[in-house]
């Protein structure tokens, strides 16, 4: 029977954490899988730690101060005993009732994601434009459509998580990183539609996190598929060079320095992209 380690980061979740833990235990008991529940209290300043201490079936880990969502997950994963890692949130947004729908797919997939595309999805309207832009960028990097880039309810092999451990940021980009890393390296990922409830308590997301996601995507593209940056850039510069060259010949019957510079720059960018791609391929082989 598969052993599943459920890892949950918790930061100031006094309003929902006990209820979520009880529902989670009831759900996991019904699955007949061996499991453990690990809650990482990420330096909470409310009564989260006190509430967790009273819940006997939870393995508690504590950060002395707030280190971030990704940091909490990394602590939990490092201490997990299971071959599979399940992550979810302590704020009541992800329905524990959806977990049994994810489990049957473990036999054929490396990661199963609860995609927030169900009938009842409560995502604030203010976040949707940024979410749309980030999703399109991620789809371009991965070369496939991603129904939900950063869902916090998912199950994945611990070996998969550990392969890319050095890439995970301490902030909210953990789920985006493991999604892109898996898809760019041909792991099998399954998306199962789930609902998404309104959270209890205050959201930890900030507007500045949008820029953090963009920085992450550029990093991931350079790490896994640098040609997707260099080749379009080289093409644009090359087209500008050719256009300027034609313009000079037609109107001045001469070749200006700028057209030569642009054409040489396009060649250099293309060659740099090829070298970066070779380095990326070798680096990713080393981590197998």
N, C-alpha and C positions, 0 to 999 in steps of 0.2 A: 504494500500500500504506500502511495506517495506521501512523503513527509512535507508539509507546507509550513513555512515560517511566515506568519502575518506580521508585518512591520508597520507601525503607525507612529508618525511624528506628532507630537502634541505641544502646542505653544499657546497658553492662555485659553484652554478649551473647557473650563469648568462647567459651562452651560450644557455641554453635550457628551462629554467623554464617558461618564458612567453608563448612560443609556446606550451609547454606541458599543461599548465593551460587552454589555449584556446581550444585546442583539447579535453581535458578532459571534459570541460563544455559542449561542443557541443555533445560529446558522451553521457554524463549523461542526458542531456536534451532529447535526443532521446529515452532513456529507459523508460521514464514516471515514474520512481521511485522518491520519495522524497529523497533529498540528501543534503549534505553539503561537502564543500571541506576545509580541514584543512591542512595548510602548516606550518611545524615547521622549522623555520630558525635556524639551529644548529650552531650559532656563525660564520656565513659566513664572510669571509674577503674581498670578492669582492662586486659586486653591486647587489647580490641576494636580500637583504633586500629592497633596493631602488626600484627594479623592482616589488617586491611583493606588496609594498605599493600602487602602481598604479593600482593594479588589485582588483577591488571593490568586486567581487563575492567570494573572498577567505578569509577565516578566518585565520588571521596570529597569530602565536605564536612564541616567540623568546627566544632562549637560549643566555645568555650573553656571553658564550664562548662555544667552541665545546665540546660536551659531548659524541657524538657517535651516530651511526645509530639507535641502539636499544633504547637508551635514548630518541631520538627524537620521535620514534614511541610510546614509553610509554607515553610521554607528550601528544601526539595527542590523543591516545586512552582514557586517563583519562578525556580529555576535550570533547570527542565525545558525541553527543546526540543520535546517531542512535543505533538501535538494532544490526545492522551489521556493521562491519568495513571492508573497502577495503583499501589495501595499494598498492602503486606503487611508482616509482621513478621519480625524477624531471630531469633526464638526457636524456630522450628521448629513452631509451633502450626498454621499454615495450610498445607495441602498444596499444593505447587507443581503437582502432577498435576491439580488442579482448574482451573487457569488456562485450559486449552484449552476447557473447558466454558463459560466466561464469554465468550470472544471472539466467537463467532458472533452474539451478541445486540447487538453494538455498532452494527450497521447500523440498528436500530430503536429503540434506547433511549439516553437521555442518561447513565444510570449503571447499571452491572450489579454487583450485590452478591452475594458468596459468603455465603449464609445458613447459619449453623451449625445446620442442621436435618437433617443427614445421619444415616447409621446409627451412626457412631462419633463422638460428641461428648463431649469431656472438659472440662466446665465445673464447677469446684468447687461442691459442694453449698452451701457457705456464701454463695456469690454469687447463687444462684438466686432467693431471695425478693426481694432488691433489684432484680434484673434483671426479675422479673415486674412489680413495682410500676412501675418506670420504663417498661417496655414499654406498660403500660396507659395511663399518662399520655401517652406519645408518640402512641399510637393516637388518643387524644382530640384532641390538638393537630392531627394530620395529617388526621383524619377518615377514616382507613383502617387496615386491619390491617398492621402492619409485622412481617414474620417475624423479622428480626434488625436491631435498631436500630443497634448499634455494631460490626458486623463490621469487622475490620481488613483484610479482603481484598476489594477492590472496584476497579472501573475506571470513570472518569468523564471527561467532557470537560473540558479545561483551562479553557475559557471559563466553564463552569458553576462550577468551583472559584473562579475569579477574581471572579465576580460577587458572591460572598458572603464574600470574603476578609477583609473588615473584621469579620466576625462570629466567626471561628474563635478559640477560646481556645487558650492555650498548653498546657493539660493534656490529659487523656484524652477530653475532650468533642468533639474534632474530628469524629469519625465520626458522632456523634449530631447535631451541628449541621448537617453537610452533608446528612444524611438528611432531617431536618425541613425544612431550607431548600428542598431539591429538591421534596419532596412538597407543601409548602404553596404552591409556585409552579408547580404543574402540570407539572413535568418528568416524563419517562417513566423509571420505575425498575423494573428487572427483578431478581428474586431467584432465585438458582440454589442448590439445596441442596449443601452441602459438609460434609466431616468436619472435626473440630477436635481436634488432638492435644494431649497433655499437654505443657506448655512445658518447655524446658530452661533451668535457672537460676531465679532468684527473681522472682516477680511484682512489678511496679512499682505495682500498684493498691493503694490504701489505703481503709480504711473511710470516711474523710472525703470520698472522691471521690463517694460517694452523695449527699451534700448539695450538692456542686458540680453534679452532674447535675440535681438539683431546681431549683437556681438557674438553670441554663441553660434548663430547660424553661419556667420562668416568663418569662424574658427572650424566648425564642423565641415564646411565645404572645403576649406584648405586641407583639412586632415584626411578626409575620405575621398573627395572628388574635386581636386584643384582645377582640372580642365574646365569645369563648369564656370569658373571665374576667368581663367586665362584665355580660353579660346574665344568666347564672345568679346572680351576686351580687345584681343588681337584683331578680331574681325572688324570691329568698329573702327579701330585706329587705322587698319589697312584700307578700309573703304574710304575713310577721310583722306588718306594719302593718295589713293588712286584718283579720287575726285579732284584733289588739288593739283595733281600731276596733269590731268586732262585739261583743267582750267588754264594752267600755265601754258600748255602747248597751243591751245586754241586761241587764247587772247594775247599772249606775250611771245609765243614762239620760242620759249625758253623754259628751263626747269629751275624753279626756285628751291632754296635750301629746305624750306618747310616740308615740301612734298617728299623729298628724299629722307628727311628726318622721320616723318610719320611712317613711311614704308619700312625703314630700318627698325623703328620702334615696334612695329607690328610683328616683324620677324623675331625680335628679341623676346617680346612678351610670349609669343608662341613657343619658342624654345624653352624659356623658363617654365612655362606650364607643363611641357613634356618632362622636364627634369623633376619638377614637383610631383608629377603623377607617378614617376618611377620610384621616388623616395617614399611617397604615400603607400604605394603597393608593397614595397619591401617592409615598411614599418608595420603595416597591418598583418603581413604574414608572420612577422616576429611575435605578434601577440596571440597567435593561435595556440 
